[in-house]
């Protein structure tokens, strides 16, 4: 006769909930007409909490800068990576963003047990991962990543401004503002513009430059748990 103890179903722990380090990942710069897309990955230290972490878009530039310094000082490890303008124009902005995110995770000094990514899509990773819509406002590690990515990209835009001041990169950070569009019409596109983006392509067309052909296939599905596929 089977004992009552042996007939009771055993609780099997899920690998998805395995304990370990948690990394947050976010990007900055998907929408602008110029400059790279930047991604950051952060593993926070639970013993050294950081107050004020939030979606970088709701923070002032000064607050982002202060939090950026605190994140770098207190986090267990951080990594920032980019996908270049050439990669954006070759693979499309979605795939380039996934590429930057993957590079950011791979650049972490410590290996996370799980990665939480802002949004509804995941880059190809060799660790467990979950996409979280509005994660930059809900998960502190993702908030930290969004701040690092935003500050890093804003600083890159200041460098672009020093190189090409006629476009006003220091002000609009590459976004398609009326000022930026007017500069495109007046000066054409520079080497840092995303030639596959419509306003830039239109400026190039006026100058007689042929359009850029971009691969549009999507190889990253929404809400994937993990993936071993490879991006270029």
Phi and psi in degrees as GROMACS dihedral restraints (atoms count N, CA, C in turn):
[ dihedral_restraints ]
;  ai    aj    ak    al  type     phi  dphi    fc
    3     4     5     6     1   -73.9    20    10
    4     5     6     7     1   137.3    20    10
    6     7     8     9     1   -74.0    20    10
    7     8     9    10     1   158.5    20    10
    9    10    11    12     1   -63.7    20    10
   10    11    12    13     1   -34.0    20    10
   12    13    14    15     1   -66.1    20    10
   13    14    15    16     1   -42.5    20    10
   15    16    17    18     1   -72.6    20    10
   16    17    18    19     1   -23.2    20    10
   18    19    20    21     1   -82.4    20    10
   19    20    21    22     1   -11.8    20    10
   21    22    23    24     1   -77.3    20    10
   22    23    24    25     1   128.8    20    10
   24    25    26    27     1   -62.2    20    10
   25    26    27    28     1   141.1    20    10
   27    28    29    30     1   -86.0    20    10
   28    29    30    31     1   141.9    20    10
   30    31    32    33     1   -85.6    20    10
   31    32    33    34     1   114.7    20    10
   33    34    35    36     1   -99.4    20    10
   34    35    36    37     1   123.1    20    10
   36    37    38    39     1   -68.0    20    10
   37    38    39    40     1   142.5    20    10
   39    40    41    42     1   -87.5    20    10
   40    41    42    43     1   140.1    20    10
   42    43    44    45     1   -60.6    20    10
   43    44    45    46     1   -31.0    20    10
   45    46    47    48     1   -57.8    20    10
   46    47    48    49     1   -32.6    20    10
   48    49    50    51     1  -100.7    20    10
   49    50    51    52     1    19.0    20    10
   51    52    53    54     1   -61.3    20    10
   52    53    54    55     1   137.4    20    10
   54    55    56    57     1   -69.2    20    10
   55    56    57    58     1   156.2    20    10
   57    58    59    60     1   152.7    20    10
   58    59    60    61     1  -173.5    20    10
   60    61    62    63     1   -71.8    20    10
   61    62    63    64     1   141.6    20    10
   63    64    65    66     1  -114.3    20    10
   64    65    66    67     1   127.6    20    10
   66    67    68    69     1  -110.1    20    10
   67    68    69    70     1   138.8    20    10
   69    70    71    72     1  -105.2    20    10
   70    71    72    73     1   142.7    20    10
   72    73    74    75     1  -133.3    20    10
   73    74    75    76     1   136.5    20    10
   75    76    77    78     1  -152.2    20    10
   76    77    78    79     1   168.6    20    10
   78    79    80    81     1  -128.4    20    10
   79    80    81    82     1   166.5    20    10
   81    82    83    84     1  -141.5    20    10
   82    83    84    85     1   135.8    20    10
   84    85    86    87     1   100.7    20    10
   85    86    87    88     1    30.3    20    10
   87    88    89    90     1   -76.1    20    10
   88    89    90    91     1   -33.6    20    10
   90    91    92    93     1   -88.3    20    10
   91    92    93    94     1   -24.1    20    10
   93    94    95    96     1   -62.0    20    10
   94    95    96    97     1   163.4    20    10
   96    97    98    99     1   -91.4    20    10
   97    98    99   100     1    -4.9    20    10
   99   100   101   102     1  -148.8    20    10
  100   101   102   103     1   158.6    20    10
  102   103   104   105     1    84.7    20    10
  103   104   105   106     1   165.1    20    10
  105   106   107   108     1   -73.9    20    10
  106   107   108   109     1   166.1    20    10
  108   109   110   111     1   -95.6    20    10
  109   110   111   112     1   136.9    20    10
  111   112   113   114     1  -115.9    20    10
  112   113   114   115     1   138.3    20    10
  114   115   116   117     1  -127.7    20    10
  115   116   117   118     1   150.2    20    10
  117   118   119   120     1  -133.6    20    10
  118   119   120   121     1   148.7    20    10
  120   121   122   123     1  -127.6    20    10
  121   122   123   124     1   135.5    20    10
  123   124   125   126     1  -136.3    20    10
  124   125   126   127     1   134.3    20    10
  126   127   128   129     1  -113.3    20    10
  127   128   129   130     1   110.3    20    10
  129   130   131   132     1   -79.2    20    10
  130   131   132   133     1   158.0    20    10
  132   133   134   135     1  -100.6    20    10
  133   134   135   136     1   114.8    20    10
  135   136   137   138     1   -61.8    20    10
  136   137   138   139     1   -23.9    20    10
  138   139   140   141     1   -83.7    20    10
  139   140   141   142     1    -8.0    20    10
  141   142   143   144     1  -131.1    20    10
  142   143   144   145     1    72.4    20    10
  144   145   146   147     1   -64.7    20    10
  145   146   147   148     1   152.1    20    10
  147   148   149   150     1  -118.8    20    10
  148   149   150   151     1   120.1    20    10
  150   151   152   153     1   -82.2    20    10
  151   152   153   154     1   144.3    20    10
  153   154   155   156     1    91.6    20    10
  154   155   156   157     1     5.7    20    10
  156   157   158   159     1   -64.8    20    10
  157   158   159   160     1   132.5    20    10
  159   160   161   162     1  -160.0    20    10
  160   161   162   163     1   173.5    20    10
  162   163   164   165     1   -54.6    20    10
  163   164   165   166     1   127.8    20    10
  165   166   167   168     1   -58.5    20    10
  166   167   168   169     1   -27.0    20    10
  168   169   170   171     1   -68.9    20    10
  169   170   171   172     1   -20.7    20    10
  171   172   173   174     1   -97.1    20    10
  172   173   174   175     1     0.6    20    10
  174   175   176   177     1  -100.9    20    10
  175   176   177   178     1   150.2    20    10
  177   178   179   180     1   -73.5    20    10
  178   179   180   181     1   157.6    20    10
  180   181   182   183     1   -55.5    20    10
  181   182   183   184     1   -39.8    20    10
  183   184   185   186     1   -65.0    20    10
  184   185   186   187     1   -42.6    20    10
  186   187   188   189     1   -65.0    20    10
  187   188   189   190     1   -39.7    20    10
  189   190   191   192     1   -61.5    20    10
  190   191   192   193     1   -42.5    20    10
  192   193   194   195     1   -62.9    20    10
  193   194   195   196     1   -43.7    20    10
  195   196   197   198     1   -64.8    20    10
  196   197   198   199     1   -43.1    20    10
  198   199   200   201     1   -67.6    20    10
  199   200   201   202     1   -35.5    20    10
  201   202   203   204     1   -57.5    20    10
  202   203   204   205     1   -46.1    20    10
  204   205   206   207     1   -64.7    20    10
  205   206   207   208     1   -38.8    20    10
  207   208   209   210     1   -69.6    20    10
  208   209   210   211     1   -38.3    20    10
  210   211   212   213     1   -62.3    20    10
  211   212   213   214     1   -46.2    20    10
  213   214   215   216     1   -64.4    20    10
  214   215   216   217     1   -30.4    20    10
  216   217   218   219     1   -80.3    20    10
  217   218   219   220     1   -32.5    20    10
  219   220   221   222     1  -108.0    20    10
  220   221   222   223     1   -24.4    20    10
  222   223   224   225     1   -67.1    20    10
  223   224   225   226     1   152.6    20    10
  225   226   227   228     1   -63.7    20    10
  226   227   228   229     1   -42.2    20    10
  228   229   230   231     1  -164.0    20    10
  229   230   231   232     1   155.2    20    10
  231   232   233   234     1  -139.4    20    10
  232   233   234   235     1   155.1    20    10
  234   235   236   237     1  -147.7    20    10
  235   236   237   238     1   136.3    20    10
  237   238   239   240     1  -124.1    20    10
  238   239   240   241     1   134.7    20    10
  240   241   242   243     1  -141.1    20    10
  241   242   243   244     1   161.9    20    10
  243   244   245   246     1  -131.5    20    10
  244   245   246   247     1   160.4    20    10
  246   247   248   249     1  -118.0    20    10
  247   248   249   250     1   131.4    20    10
  249   250   251   252     1   -74.9    20    10
  250   251   252   253     1   168.9    20    10
  252   253   254   255     1   -60.2    20    10
  253   254   255   256     1   -41.1    20    10
  255   256   257   258     1   -60.4    20    10
  256   257   258   259     1   -40.0    20    10
  258   259   260   261     1   -68.7    20    10
  259   260   261   262     1   -36.5    20    10
  261   262   263   264     1   -62.3    20    10
  262   263   264   265     1   -45.7    20    10
  264   265   266   267     1   -71.5    20    10
  265   266   267   268     1   -25.4    20    10
  267   268   269   270     1   -83.3    20    10
  268   269   270   271     1   -43.0    20    10
  270   271   272   273     1  -108.2    20    10
  271   272   273   274     1    -8.7    20    10
  273   274   275   276     1    85.0    20    10
  274   275   276   277     1   160.6    20    10
  276   277   278   279     1   -67.0    20    10
  277   278   279   280     1   -35.1    20    10
  279   280   281   282     1   -62.9    20    10
  280   281   282   283     1   -50.8    20    10
  282   283   284   285     1   -65.9    20    10
  283   284   285   286     1   -35.2    20    10
  285   286   287   288     1   -66.1    20    10
  286   287   288   289     1   -37.5    20    10
  288   289   290   291     1   -64.1    20    10
  289   290   291   292     1   -43.8    20    10
  291   292   293   294     1   -61.4    20    10
  292   293   294   295     1   -37.8    20    10
  294   295   296   297     1   -63.9    20    10
  295   296   297   298     1   -45.2    20    10
  297   298   299   300     1   -63.2    20    10
  298   299   300   301     1   -40.7    20    10
  300   301   302   303     1   -63.0    20    10
  301   302   303   304     1   -44.6    20    10
  303   304   305   306     1   -61.7    20    10
  304   305   306   307     1   -42.2    20    10
  306   307   308   309     1   -62.5    20    10
  307   308   309   310     1   -38.7    20    10
  309   310   311   312     1   -63.2    20    10
  310   311   312   313     1   -44.8    20    10
  312   313   314   315     1   -64.6    20    10
  313   314   315   316     1   -43.7    20    10
  315   316   317   318     1   -65.1    20    10
  316   317   318   319     1   -22.9    20    10
  318   319   320   321     1   -84.0    20    10
  319   320   321   322     1    -5.0    20    10
  321   322   323   324     1   -66.5    20    10
  322   323   324   325     1   137.9    20    10
  324   325   326   327     1   -69.1    20    10
  325   326   327   328     1   -31.8    20    10
  327   328   329   330     1  -108.4    20    10
  328   329   330   331     1   146.0    20    10
  330   331   332   333     1   -89.1    20    10
  331   332   333   334     1   121.6    20    10
  333   334   335   336     1   -77.4    20    10
  334   335   336   337     1   153.6    20    10
  336   337   338   339     1   -80.1    20    10
  337   338   339   340     1   -26.5    20    10
  339   340   341   342     1  -152.7    20    10
  340   341   342   343     1   147.6    20    10
  342   343   344   345     1  -120.1    20    10
  343   344   345   346     1   130.5    20    10
  345   346   347   348     1  -109.5    20    10
  346   347   348   349     1   123.6    20    10
  348   349   350   351     1  -115.2    20    10
  349   350   351   352     1   133.0    20    10
  351   352   353   354     1   -67.9    20    10
  352   353   354   355     1   136.3    20    10
  354   355   356   357     1   111.3    20    10
  355   356   357   358     1  -158.3    20    10
  357   358   359   360     1  -123.7    20    10
  358   359   360   361     1    15.2    20    10
  360   361   362   363     1  -136.1    20    10
  361   362   363   364     1   154.2    20    10
  363   364   365   366     1  -120.5    20    10
  364   365   366   367     1   143.3    20    10
  366   367   368   369     1   -76.0    20    10
  367   368   369   370     1   160.9    20    10
  369   370   371   372     1   -66.8    20    10
  370   371   372   373     1   119.5    20    10
  372   373   374   375     1  -133.2    20    10
  373   374   375   376     1   157.3    20    10
  375   376   377   378     1  -103.1    20    10
  376   377   378   379     1    20.6    20    10
  378   379   380   381     1  -130.0    20    10
  379   380   381   382     1   163.4    20    10
  381   382   383   384     1   -60.5    20    10
  382   383   384   385     1   140.9    20    10
  384   385   386   387     1  -148.3    20    10
  385   386   387   388     1   153.6    20    10
  387   388   389   390     1  -141.2    20    10
  388   389   390   391     1   134.8    20    10
  390   391   392   393     1   -90.6    20    10
  391   392   393   394     1   132.4    20    10
  393   394   395   396     1  -126.9    20    10
  394   395   396   397     1   113.6    20    10
  396   397   398   399     1   -65.0    20    10
  397   398   399   400     1   131.9    20    10
  399   400   401   402     1    58.7    20    10
  400   401   402   403     1    31.4    20    10
  402   403   404   405     1   -63.5    20    10
  403   404   405   406     1   -25.9    20    10
  405   406   407   408     1   -66.3    20    10
  406   407   408   409     1   -17.6    20    10
  408   409   410   411     1  -104.0    20    10
  409   410   411   412     1    -9.3    20    10
  411   412   413   414     1  -113.0    20    10
  412   413   414   415     1   -26.3    20    10
  414   415   416   417     1  -121.6    20    10
  415   416   417   418     1   122.7    20    10
  417   418   419   420     1   -60.6    20    10
  418   419   420   421     1   -39.4    20    10
  420   421   422   423     1   -65.4    20    10
  421   422   423   424     1   -35.7    20    10
  423   424   425   426     1   -71.1    20    10
  424   425   426   427     1   -39.2    20    10
  426   427   428   429     1   -57.8    20    10
  427   428   429   430     1   -44.2    20    10
  429   430   431   432     1   -62.3    20    10
  430   431   432   433     1   -41.8    20    10
  432   433   434   435     1   -64.5    20    10
  433   434   435   436     1   -39.3    20    10
  435   436   437   438     1   -64.3    20    10
  436   437   438   439     1   -36.3    20    10
  438   439   440   441     1   -68.3    20    10
  439   440   441   442     1   -45.8    20    10
  441   442   443   444     1   -62.1    20    10
  442   443   444   445     1   -43.4    20    10
  444   445   446   447     1   -65.1    20    10
  445   446   447   448     1   -43.4    20    10
  447   448   449   450     1   -65.0    20    10
  448   449   450   451     1   -47.1    20    10
  450   451   452   453     1   -64.3    20    10
  451   452   453   454     1   -42.2    20    10
  453   454   455   456     1   -61.6    20    10
  454   455   456   457     1   -44.7    20    10
  456   457   458   459     1   -69.0    20    10
  457   458   459   460     1   -38.2    20    10
  459   460   461   462     1   -60.4    20    10
  460   461   462   463     1   -38.5    20    10
  462   463   464   465     1   -68.0    20    10
  463   464   465   466     1   -37.5    20    10
  465   466   467   468     1   -61.4    20    10
  466   467   468   469     1   -38.1    20    10
  468   469   470   471     1   -67.1    20    10
  469   470   471   472     1   -29.9    20    10
  471   472   473   474     1   -65.8    20    10
  472   473   474   475     1   -36.9    20    10
  474   475   476   477     1   -65.8    20    10
  475   476   477   478     1   -40.0    20    10
  477   478   479   480     1   -62.8    20    10
  478   479   480   481     1   -37.3    20    10
  480   481   482   483     1   -64.2    20    10
  481   482   483   484     1   -40.7    20    10
  483   484   485   486     1   -62.0    20    10
  484   485   486   487     1   -33.9    20    10
  486   487   488   489     1   -80.9    20    10
  487   488   489   490     1   -39.4    20    10
  489   490   491   492     1  -133.3    20    10
  490   491   492   493     1    72.4    20    10
  492   493   494   495     1   -63.4    20    10
  493   494   495   496     1   -20.4    20    10
  495   496   497   498     1   -66.5    20    10
  496   497   498   499     1   -16.2    20    10
  498   499   500   501     1   -92.7    20    10
  499   500   501   502     1   -17.2    20    10
  501   502   503   504     1    76.8    20    10
  502   503   504   505     1    31.7    20    10
  504   505   506   507     1   -58.7    20    10
  505   506   507   508     1   -30.6    20    10
  507   508   509   510     1   -63.5    20    10
  508   509   510   511     1   -28.0    20    10
  510   511   512   513     1   -89.4    20    10
  511   512   513   514     1   -52.4    20    10
  513   514   515   516     1   -98.1    20    10
  514   515   516   517     1    -5.8    20    10
  516   517   518   519     1    56.1    20    10
  517   518   519   520     1    28.9    20    10
  519   520   521   522     1    93.0    20    10
  520   521   522   523     1    -7.6    20    10
  522   523   524   525     1   -72.6    20    10
  523   524   525   526     1   160.1    20    10
  525   526   527   528     1   -81.0    20    10
  526   527   528   529     1    58.9    20    10
  528   529   530   531     1   -74.6    20    10
  529   530   531   532     1   162.2    20    10
  531   532   533   534     1   -54.2    20    10
  532   533   534   535     1   -38.7    20    10
  534   535   536   537     1   -61.6    20    10
  535   536   537   538     1   -44.8    20    10
  537   538   539   540     1   -67.5    20    10
  538   539   540   541     1   -42.6    20    10
  540   541   542   543     1   -63.9    20    10
  541   542   543   544     1   -37.3    20    10
  543   544   545   546     1   -66.3    20    10
  544   545   546   547     1   -38.5    20    10
  546   547   548   549     1   -66.4    20    10
  547   548   549   550     1   -37.1    20    10
  549   550   551   552     1   -62.4    20    10
  550   551   552   553     1   -42.2    20    10
  552   553   554   555     1   -66.4    20    10
  553   554   555   556     1   -35.4    20    10
  555   556   557   558     1   -80.3    20    10
  556   557   558   559     1   -36.6    20    10
  558   559   560   561     1  -117.2    20    10
  559   560   561   562     1    -5.0    20    10
  561   562   563   564     1    75.3    20    10
  562   563   564   565     1  -165.7    20    10
  564   565   566   567     1  -100.6    20    10
  565   566   567   568     1   147.0    20    10
  567   568   569   570     1   -99.7    20    10
  568   569   570   571     1  -179.3    20    10
  570   571   572   573     1   -67.0    20    10
  571   572   573   574     1   -17.0    20    10
  573   574   575   576     1   -93.0    20    10
  574   575   576   577     1    -2.3    20    10
  576   577   578   579     1   -80.2    20    10
  577   578   579   580     1   146.6    20    10
  579   580   581   582     1   -83.7    20    10
  580   581   582   583     1   102.6    20    10
  582   583   584   585     1   -71.3    20    10
  583   584   585   586     1   -14.6    20    10
  585   586   587   588     1   -85.4    20    10
  586   587   588   589     1    -7.9    20    10
  588   589   590   591     1   -84.7    20    10
  589   590   591   592     1   138.8    20    10
  591   592   593   594     1   -54.0    20    10
  592   593   594   595     1   -50.3    20    10
  594   595   596   597     1   -61.7    20    10
  595   596   597   598     1   -34.6    20    10
  597   598   599   600     1   -71.4    20    10
  598   599   600   601     1   -42.4    20    10
  600   601   602   603     1   -59.9    20    10
  601   602   603   604     1   -38.6    20    10
  603   604   605   606     1   -65.3    20    10
  604   605   606   607     1   -39.9    20    10
  606   607   608   609     1   -64.8    20    10
  607   608   609   610     1   -39.0    20    10
  609   610   611   612     1   -68.7    20    10
  610   611   612   613     1   -36.6    20    10
  612   613   614   615     1   -61.9    20    10
  613   614   615   616     1   -38.8    20    10
  615   616   617   618     1   -63.8    20    10
  616   617   618   619     1   -26.9    20    10
  618   619   620   621     1   -92.0    20    10
  619   620   621   622     1     2.8    20    10
  621   622   623   624     1    81.6    20    10
  622   623   624   625     1    18.2    20    10
  624   625   626   627     1   -92.0    20    10
  625   626   627   628     1   131.0    20    10
  627   628   629   630     1   -66.0    20    10
  628   629   630   631     1   152.4    20    10
  630   631   632   633     1   -69.5    20    10
  631   632   633   634     1   159.9    20    10
  633   634   635   636     1   -90.4    20    10
  634   635   636   637     1   134.9    20    10
  636   637   638   639     1   -93.8    20    10
  637   638   639   640     1   123.6    20    10
  639   640   641   642     1  -114.4    20    10
  640   641   642   643     1   138.6    20    10
  642   643   644   645     1   -70.0    20    10
  643   644   645   646     1   130.6    20    10
  645   646   647   648     1  -115.5    20    10
  646   647   648   649     1     6.0    20    10
  648   649   650   651     1   -68.1    20    10
  649   650   651   652     1   143.8    20    10
  651   652   653   654     1  -105.9    20    10
  652   653   654   655     1   120.3    20    10
  654   655   656   657     1  -112.7    20    10
  655   656   657   658     1    11.7    20    10
  657   658   659   660     1  -126.8    20    10
  658   659   660   661     1   117.5    20    10
  660   661   662   663     1   -90.1    20    10
  661   662   663   664     1   159.4    20    10
  663   664   665   666     1   -72.0    20    10
  664   665   666   667     1   145.5    20    10
  666   667   668   669     1    56.9    20    10
  667   668   669   670     1    36.2    20    10
  669   670   671   672     1   -78.9    20    10
  670   671   672   673     1   144.7    20    10
  672   673   674   675     1   -78.8    20    10
  673   674   675   676     1   -40.1    20    10
  675   676   677   678     1  -165.3    20    10
  676   677   678   679     1   160.9    20    10
  678   679   680   681     1  -153.8    20    10
  679   680   681   682     1   147.6    20    10
  681   682   683   684     1  -114.2    20    10
  682   683   684   685     1     8.6    20    10
  684   685   686   687     1   -67.3    20    10
  685   686   687   688     1   157.9    20    10
  687   688   689   690     1  -116.7    20    10
  688   689   690   691     1   136.5    20    10
  690   691   692   693     1   -90.6    20    10
  691   692   693   694     1   159.5    20    10
